[in-house]
């Protein structure tokens, strides 16, 4: 399994196991998280359209800035409203 890298500049990165992926997105609520980098919204627009064609319930969220981790309340909202999350970064 490839290593998971944490971009938050931890001095001693924590060991994290990747969570298992669902076999299907059918009947799942998918969070689309825009981390506020330029053109990330363009990617998410396309992804949201494709998921919609598949009948997937996709919900959009946005971080206030890409320079910091998502606020705890935003992470809690996503976790309580969705089953899986996809983050978009671009430039």
Steps between C-alpha positions, in 0.01 A plus 500: 500500500638845414587739781247768594662840530359775720550847350457682832878507567489282808843466657429135577234368263241272655459151359158469342333207333301567186131440555338240277324640195134417451438250221250743346375857544143381458289630788800692640515872569823639358663816634685703239744718692648800323818591687495851346788462256452666162292292255417229755138602455526432126610142568223454757240639257590224254514234769165608643343478153640150444385381841156650433479302174562188709225596746746568783404755768797742493522793741740793470712642779779757497791572732558866583863475382735235366779617731345348812329176593123496476327646806372241747136604445533446123657157551222411744233618255646289218535195725142530625343565157702277266631147465811573292699811407699612199736798529589711199823684458617670186711785365 
